[in-house]
């Protein structure tokens, strides 16, 4: 039997929760004093476009799934907030808080609806990082942040976001490494 669709009332209630993603500025940029920092939704949007244009290094990459993973990967932050590494929240606790938020959000949709089931499945796939698509998206998440750091430094000369570039060292995919190297190459002149 096919899961039921989302009722209009539930859809609107869920979409109102998502407004928080548009209104919440990314914690790391706020703490570093960046003017006009991006929102969580801004970050998720560019990640979606990055997933759309990323090369398929291994072959057989499900690009539509990659785009969906990008759209969903930080969705729980609409209720849990943007917990940054500098918050010193243990990884397990961050996961618990986000899972709790995701459960509440999918319940708003109707936990047994196709949309809620798919969102939950995608979020868990991203969190586990076990599929080729999830590994690519984890790299894209870091690359988007590093690219944003470069853009903030270029636009706001007094801002030093050096610490964010360390994320390039942990990239696991060929695409991630190549994109990371290109971003670092563009930053090199300012480091001298």
MODELLER restraints for C-alpha pairs under 7 A, 6 or more apart:
rsr = mdl.restraints
at = mdl.atoms
rsr.add(forms.Gaussian(group=physical.xy_distance, feature=features.Distance(at['CA:3:A'], at['CA:112:A']), mean=6.35, stdev=0.5))
rsr.add(forms.Gaussian(group=physical.xy_distance, feature=features.Distance(at['CA:3:A'], at['CA:113:A']), mean=5.20, stdev=0.5))
rsr.add(forms.Gaussian(group=physical.xy_distance, feature=features.Distance(at['CA:3:A'], at['CA:114:A']), mean=5.19, stdev=0.5))
rsr.add(forms.Gaussian(group=physical.xy_distance, feature=features.Distance(at['CA:4:A'], at['CA:113:A']), mean=4.98, stdev=0.5))
rsr.add(forms.Gaussian(group=physical.xy_distance, feature=features.Distance(at['CA:4:A'], at['CA:114:A']), mean=6.37, stdev=0.5))
rsr.add(forms.Gaussian(group=physical.xy_distance, feature=features.Distance(at['CA:5:A'], at['CA:113:A']), mean=5.56, stdev=0.5))
rsr.add(forms.Gaussian(group=physical.xy_distance, feature=features.Distance(at['CA:5:A'], at['CA:114:A']), mean=6.27, stdev=0.5))
rsr.add(forms.Gaussian(group=physical.xy_distance, feature=features.Distance(at['CA:6:A'], at['CA:109:A']), mean=6.04, stdev=0.5))
rsr.add(forms.Gaussian(group=physical.xy_distance, feature=features.Distance(at['CA:6:A'], at['CA:110:A']), mean=6.76, stdev=0.5))
rsr.add(forms.Gaussian(group=physical.xy_distance, feature=features.Distance(at['CA:6:A'], at['CA:113:A']), mean=6.01, stdev=0.5))
rsr.add(forms.Gaussian(group=physical.xy_distance, feature=features.Distance(at['CA:10:A'], at['CA:108:A']), mean=5.94, stdev=0.5))
rsr.add(forms.Gaussian(group=physical.xy_distance, feature=features.Distance(at['CA:10:A'], at['CA:109:A']), mean=5.07, stdev=0.5))
rsr.add(forms.Gaussian(group=physical.xy_distance, feature=features.Distance(at['CA:11:A'], at['CA:109:A']), mean=6.00, stdev=0.5))
rsr.add(forms.Gaussian(group=physical.xy_distance, feature=features.Distance(at['CA:13:A'], at['CA:108:A']), mean=6.83, stdev=0.5))
rsr.add(forms.Gaussian(group=physical.xy_distance, feature=features.Distance(at['CA:14:A'], at['CA:105:A']), mean=6.61, stdev=0.5))
rsr.add(forms.Gaussian(group=physical.xy_distance, feature=features.Distance(at['CA:14:A'], at['CA:108:A']), mean=5.95, stdev=0.5))
rsr.add(forms.Gaussian(group=physical.xy_distance, feature=features.Distance(at['CA:14:A'], at['CA:109:A']), mean=6.12, stdev=0.5))
rsr.add(forms.Gaussian(group=physical.xy_distance, feature=features.Distance(at['CA:17:A'], at['CA:78:A']), mean=6.39, stdev=0.5))
rsr.add(forms.Gaussian(group=physical.xy_distance, feature=features.Distance(at['CA:18:A'], at['CA:78:A']), mean=5.77, stdev=0.5))
rsr.add(forms.Gaussian(group=physical.xy_distance, feature=features.Distance(at['CA:20:A'], at['CA:78:A']), mean=5.00, stdev=0.5))
rsr.add(forms.Gaussian(group=physical.xy_distance, feature=features.Distance(at['CA:21:A'], at['CA:39:A']), mean=6.59, stdev=0.5))
rsr.add(forms.Gaussian(group=physical.xy_distance, feature=features.Distance(at['CA:21:A'], at['CA:40:A']), mean=5.11, stdev=0.5))
rsr.add(forms.Gaussian(group=physical.xy_distance, feature=features.Distance(at['CA:21:A'], at['CA:41:A']), mean=4.97, stdev=0.5))
rsr.add(forms.Gaussian(group=physical.xy_distance, feature=features.Distance(at['CA:21:A'], at['CA:78:A']), mean=5.16, stdev=0.5))
rsr.add(forms.Gaussian(group=physical.xy_distance, feature=features.Distance(at['CA:22:A'], at['CA:39:A']), mean=5.62, stdev=0.5))
rsr.add(forms.Gaussian(group=physical.xy_distance, feature=features.Distance(at['CA:22:A'], at['CA:40:A']), mean=6.31, stdev=0.5))
rsr.add(forms.Gaussian(group=physical.xy_distance, feature=features.Distance(at['CA:22:A'], at['CA:41:A']), mean=4.97, stdev=0.5))
rsr.add(forms.Gaussian(group=physical.xy_distance, feature=features.Distance(at['CA:23:A'], at['CA:39:A']), mean=6.35, stdev=0.5))
rsr.add(forms.Gaussian(group=physical.xy_distance, feature=features.Distance(at['CA:24:A'], at['CA:39:A']), mean=5.31, stdev=0.5))
rsr.add(forms.Gaussian(group=physical.xy_distance, feature=features.Distance(at['CA:24:A'], at['CA:40:A']), mean=6.13, stdev=0.5))
rsr.add(forms.Gaussian(group=physical.xy_distance, feature=features.Distance(at['CA:25:A'], at['CA:37:A']), mean=6.03, stdev=0.5))
rsr.add(forms.Gaussian(group=physical.xy_distance, feature=features.Distance(at['CA:25:A'], at['CA:38:A']), mean=5.62, stdev=0.5))
rsr.add(forms.Gaussian(group=physical.xy_distance, feature=features.Distance(at['CA:25:A'], at['CA:39:A']), mean=4.04, stdev=0.5))
rsr.add(forms.Gaussian(group=physical.xy_distance, feature=features.Distance(at['CA:25:A'], at['CA:40:A']), mean=6.11, stdev=0.5))
rsr.add(forms.Gaussian(group=physical.xy_distance, feature=features.Distance(at['CA:26:A'], at['CA:37:A']), mean=6.75, stdev=0.5))
rsr.add(forms.Gaussian(group=physical.xy_distance, feature=features.Distance(at['CA:26:A'], at['CA:38:A']), mean=6.12, stdev=0.5))
rsr.add(forms.Gaussian(group=physical.xy_distance, feature=features.Distance(at['CA:26:A'], at['CA:39:A']), mean=5.44, stdev=0.5))
rsr.add(forms.Gaussian(group=physical.xy_distance, feature=features.Distance(at['CA:26:A'], at['CA:40:A']), mean=5.73, stdev=0.5))
rsr.add(forms.Gaussian(group=physical.xy_distance, feature=features.Distance(at['CA:26:A'], at['CA:82:A']), mean=6.36, stdev=0.5))
rsr.add(forms.Gaussian(group=physical.xy_distance, feature=features.Distance(at['CA:27:A'], at['CA:82:A']), mean=6.03, stdev=0.5))
rsr.add(forms.Gaussian(group=physical.xy_distance, feature=features.Distance(at['CA:27:A'], at['CA:84:A']), mean=6.27, stdev=0.5))
rsr.add(forms.Gaussian(group=physical.xy_distance, feature=features.Distance(at['CA:28:A'], at['CA:84:A']), mean=6.44, stdev=0.5))
rsr.add(forms.Gaussian(group=physical.xy_distance, feature=features.Distance(at['CA:29:A'], at['CA:37:A']), mean=5.83, stdev=0.5))
rsr.add(forms.Gaussian(group=physical.xy_distance, feature=features.Distance(at['CA:30:A'], at['CA:37:A']), mean=6.45, stdev=0.5))
rsr.add(forms.Gaussian(group=physical.xy_distance, feature=features.Distance(at['CA:34:A'], at['CA:159:A']), mean=7.00, stdev=0.5))
rsr.add(forms.Gaussian(group=physical.xy_distance, feature=features.Distance(at['CA:44:A'], at['CA:70:A']), mean=5.99, stdev=0.5))
rsr.add(forms.Gaussian(group=physical.xy_distance, feature=features.Distance(at['CA:44:A'], at['CA:71:A']), mean=5.76, stdev=0.5))
rsr.add(forms.Gaussian(group=physical.xy_distance, feature=features.Distance(at['CA:45:A'], at['CA:71:A']), mean=6.98, stdev=0.5))
rsr.add(forms.Gaussian(group=physical.xy_distance, feature=features.Distance(at['CA:47:A'], at['CA:70:A']), mean=5.72, stdev=0.5))
rsr.add(forms.Gaussian(group=physical.xy_distance, feature=features.Distance(at['CA:47:A'], at['CA:140:A']), mean=6.40, stdev=0.5))
rsr.add(forms.Gaussian(group=physical.xy_distance, feature=features.Distance(at['CA:47:A'], at['CA:141:A']), mean=6.58, stdev=0.5))
rsr.add(forms.Gaussian(group=physical.xy_distance, feature=features.Distance(at['CA:47:A'], at['CA:144:A']), mean=6.44, stdev=0.5))
rsr.add(forms.Gaussian(group=physical.xy_distance, feature=features.Distance(at['CA:48:A'], at['CA:67:A']), mean=4.92, stdev=0.5))
rsr.add(forms.Gaussian(group=physical.xy_distance, feature=features.Distance(at['CA:48:A'], at['CA:70:A']), mean=5.09, stdev=0.5))
rsr.add(forms.Gaussian(group=physical.xy_distance, feature=features.Distance(at['CA:48:A'], at['CA:71:A']), mean=6.27, stdev=0.5))
rsr.add(forms.Gaussian(group=physical.xy_distance, feature=features.Distance(at['CA:51:A'], at['CA:63:A']), mean=6.90, stdev=0.5))
rsr.add(forms.Gaussian(group=physical.xy_distance, feature=features.Distance(at['CA:51:A'], at['CA:66:A']), mean=5.78, stdev=0.5))
rsr.add(forms.Gaussian(group=physical.xy_distance, feature=features.Distance(at['CA:51:A'], at['CA:67:A']), mean=5.49, stdev=0.5))
rsr.add(forms.Gaussian(group=physical.xy_distance, feature=features.Distance(at['CA:52:A'], at['CA:63:A']), mean=6.42, stdev=0.5))
rsr.add(forms.Gaussian(group=physical.xy_distance, feature=features.Distance(at['CA:52:A'], at['CA:67:A']), mean=6.34, stdev=0.5))
rsr.add(forms.Gaussian(group=physical.xy_distance, feature=features.Distance(at['CA:54:A'], at['CA:175:A']), mean=6.98, stdev=0.5))
rsr.add(forms.Gaussian(group=physical.xy_distance, feature=features.Distance(at['CA:55:A'], at['CA:175:A']), mean=6.77, stdev=0.5))
rsr.add(forms.Gaussian(group=physical.xy_distance, feature=features.Distance(at['CA:57:A'], at['CA:174:A']), mean=6.76, stdev=0.5))
rsr.add(forms.Gaussian(group=physical.xy_distance, feature=features.Distance(at['CA:57:A'], at['CA:175:A']), mean=6.90, stdev=0.5))
rsr.add(forms.Gaussian(group=physical.xy_distance, feature=features.Distance(at['CA:61:A'], at['CA:133:A']), mean=6.56, stdev=0.5))
rsr.add(forms.Gaussian(group=physical.xy_distance, feature=features.Distance(at['CA:62:A'], at['CA:133:A']), mean=6.89, stdev=0.5))
rsr.add(forms.Gaussian(group=physical.xy_distance, feature=features.Distance(at['CA:66:A'], at['CA:133:A']), mean=5.51, stdev=0.5))
rsr.add(forms.Gaussian(group=physical.xy_distance, feature=features.Distance(at['CA:66:A'], at['CA:137:A']), mean=6.70, stdev=0.5))
rsr.add(forms.Gaussian(group=physical.xy_distance, feature=features.Distance(at['CA:69:A'], at['CA:122:A']), mean=5.79, stdev=0.5))
rsr.add(forms.Gaussian(group=physical.xy_distance, feature=features.Distance(at['CA:69:A'], at['CA:123:A']), mean=6.94, stdev=0.5))
rsr.add(forms.Gaussian(group=physical.xy_distance, feature=features.Distance(at['CA:69:A'], at['CA:126:A']), mean=6.48, stdev=0.5))
rsr.add(forms.Gaussian(group=physical.xy_distance, feature=features.Distance(at['CA:70:A'], at['CA:137:A']), mean=6.61, stdev=0.5))
rsr.add(forms.Gaussian(group=physical.xy_distance, feature=features.Distance(at['CA:72:A'], at['CA:119:A']), mean=6.58, stdev=0.5))
rsr.add(forms.Gaussian(group=physical.xy_distance, feature=features.Distance(at['CA:72:A'], at['CA:122:A']), mean=6.76, stdev=0.5))
rsr.add(forms.Gaussian(group=physical.xy_distance, feature=features.Distance(at['CA:72:A'], at['CA:123:A']), mean=5.99, stdev=0.5))
rsr.add(forms.Gaussian(group=physical.xy_distance, feature=features.Distance(at['CA:73:A'], at['CA:123:A']), mean=5.54, stdev=0.5))
rsr.add(forms.Gaussian(group=physical.xy_distance, feature=features.Distance(at['CA:73:A'], at['CA:126:A']), mean=6.25, stdev=0.5))
rsr.add(forms.Gaussian(group=physical.xy_distance, feature=features.Distance(at['CA:76:A'], at['CA:98:A']), mean=5.30, stdev=0.5))
rsr.add(forms.Gaussian(group=physical.xy_distance, feature=features.Distance(at['CA:76:A'], at['CA:101:A']), mean=5.39, stdev=0.5))
rsr.add(forms.Gaussian(group=physical.xy_distance, feature=features.Distance(at['CA:76:A'], at['CA:102:A']), mean=4.94, stdev=0.5))
rsr.add(forms.Gaussian(group=physical.xy_distance, feature=features.Distance(at['CA:77:A'], at['CA:98:A']), mean=6.74, stdev=0.5))
rsr.add(forms.Gaussian(group=physical.xy_distance, feature=features.Distance(at['CA:79:A'], at['CA:101:A']), mean=5.57, stdev=0.5))
rsr.add(forms.Gaussian(group=physical.xy_distance, feature=features.Distance(at['CA:80:A'], at['CA:97:A']), mean=6.15, stdev=0.5))
rsr.add(forms.Gaussian(group=physical.xy_distance, feature=features.Distance(at['CA:80:A'], at['CA:98:A']), mean=5.64, stdev=0.5))
rsr.add(forms.Gaussian(group=physical.xy_distance, feature=features.Distance(at['CA:80:A'], at['CA:101:A']), mean=5.82, stdev=0.5))
rsr.add(forms.Gaussian(group=physical.xy_distance, feature=features.Distance(at['CA:106:A'], at['CA:116:A']), mean=4.87, stdev=0.5))
rsr.add(forms.Gaussian(group=physical.xy_distance, feature=features.Distance(at['CA:109:A'], at['CA:116:A']), mean=6.08, stdev=0.5))
rsr.add(forms.Gaussian(group=physical.xy_distance, feature=features.Distance(at['CA:110:A'], at['CA:116:A']), mean=6.64, stdev=0.5))
rsr.add(forms.Gaussian(group=physical.xy_distance, feature=features.Distance(at['CA:111:A'], at['CA:117:A']), mean=6.81, stdev=0.5))
rsr.add(forms.Gaussian(group=physical.xy_distance, feature=features.Distance(at['CA:125:A'], at['CA:134:A']), mean=6.46, stdev=0.5))
rsr.add(forms.Gaussian(group=physical.xy_distance, feature=features.Distance(at['CA:126:A'], at['CA:134:A']), mean=4.88, stdev=0.5))
rsr.add(forms.Gaussian(group=physical.xy_distance, feature=features.Distance(at['CA:129:A'], at['CA:135:A']), mean=5.29, stdev=0.5))
rsr.add(forms.Gaussian(group=physical.xy_distance, feature=features.Distance(at['CA:136:A'], at['CA:173:A']), mean=6.20, stdev=0.5))
rsr.add(forms.Gaussian(group=physical.xy_distance, feature=features.Distance(at['CA:139:A'], at['CA:171:A']), mean=5.55, stdev=0.5))
rsr.add(forms.Gaussian(group=physical.xy_distance, feature=features.Distance(at['CA:139:A'], at['CA:172:A']), mean=6.72, stdev=0.5))
rsr.add(forms.Gaussian(group=physical.xy_distance, feature=features.Distance(at['CA:139:A'], at['CA:173:A']), mean=6.89, stdev=0.5))
rsr.add(forms.Gaussian(group=physical.xy_distance, feature=features.Distance(at['CA:139:A'], at['CA:176:A']), mean=5.37, stdev=0.5))
rsr.add(forms.Gaussian(group=physical.xy_distance, feature=features.Distance(at['CA:140:A'], at['CA:176:A']), mean=6.46, stdev=0.5))
rsr.add(forms.Gaussian(group=physical.xy_distance, feature=features.Distance(at['CA:142:A'], at['CA:167:A']), mean=6.04, stdev=0.5))
rsr.add(forms.Gaussian(group=physical.xy_distance, feature=features.Distance(at['CA:143:A'], at['CA:176:A']), mean=6.80, stdev=0.5))
rsr.add(forms.Gaussian(group=physical.xy_distance, feature=features.Distance(at['CA:143:A'], at['CA:180:A']), mean=6.16, stdev=0.5))
rsr.add(forms.Gaussian(group=physical.xy_distance, feature=features.Distance(at['CA:146:A'], at['CA:164:A']), mean=6.11, stdev=0.5))
rsr.add(forms.Gaussian(group=physical.xy_distance, feature=features.Distance(at['CA:146:A'], at['CA:165:A']), mean=5.65, stdev=0.5))
rsr.add(forms.Gaussian(group=physical.xy_distance, feature=features.Distance(at['CA:147:A'], at['CA:183:A']), mean=6.41, stdev=0.5))
rsr.add(forms.Gaussian(group=physical.xy_distance, feature=features.Distance(at['CA:149:A'], at['CA:161:A']), mean=6.05, stdev=0.5))
rsr.add(forms.Gaussian(group=physical.xy_distance, feature=features.Distance(at['CA:149:A'], at['CA:164:A']), mean=6.87, stdev=0.5))
rsr.add(forms.Gaussian(group=physical.xy_distance, feature=features.Distance(at['CA:150:A'], at['CA:187:A']), mean=6.83, stdev=0.5))
rsr.add(forms.Gaussian(group=physical.xy_distance, feature=features.Distance(at['CA:153:A'], at['CA:159:A']), mean=5.54, stdev=0.5))
rsr.add(forms.Gaussian(group=physical.xy_distance, feature=features.Distance(at['CA:153:A'], at['CA:160:A']), mean=6.42, stdev=0.5))
rsr.add(forms.Gaussian(group=physical.xy_distance, feature=features.Distance(at['CA:153:A'], at['CA:161:A']), mean=6.95, stdev=0.5))
rsr.add(forms.Gaussian(group=physical.xy_distance, feature=features.Distance(at['CA:168:A'], at['CA:180:A']), mean=5.66, stdev=0.5))
rsr.add(forms.Gaussian(group=physical.xy_distance, feature=features.Distance(at['CA:171:A'], at['CA:177:A']), mean=5.82, stdev=0.5))
